[in-house]
Amino acid sequence: MKNKMTYIIDDDKLTVKLMSMIISKSNFCEEIVTFFNPQLALDELRKNCNDPLNLPDVILLDLNMPILDGWQFLDEFILIPIKKEIAVFIVTSSIDPVDIEMVKKYVAVKNYILKPINAEKLKAATELISISN
């Protein structure tokens, strides 16, 4: 099932551009919204928390970012009373076992995807979303 809106939250502009191209080519979603600063994504989620049409179906979240890292984002994200189920996928270059283990603490996180993302990894993410819906 194709999702409507995907947030990409990553501070690296080249990564975001490449991910956007692969997502578009893979027909993963209808709309991509990018955030280079996770705080701005949290602000947008809070603003639209009662309006499911303006919320993403999927969030692709990097872990290592300045200002607010992916873990801090998740800690804030789970406190927002969002009226829609949003599938979060960690998309990172970290192979640290601590990170891989820590992701299990967050119910909203569907999977841990190692960069670079590709069409096969997006297909697997789509299947996980379909199973949970």
C-alpha angles and dihedrals in degrees: 000000000000115000121223104223132020126188117211110199111188133125094216109092095198092052091049091050093050093045090049091052093049092045092051093046091048092050088232095152144354097239134026120201116189130203123187089184116052091206089066090052090052090050090052092047091050091048092052101032092119095042110073092185090065095045126091123248091211136027120199103199131190117211105209109063134134122245093023124013126213093263092052089048091053092048089055094038094059090055094058111097094229116180095212137059109250120190112221121201120189108223109189146139091227115117091175108137089217090062092046091050094043092057089068089070091068116075092193091061109093099182148347112242122192118221136279096060116212139178093272092053090049090050090053089049090051090053091051091051091049092051093052094047 
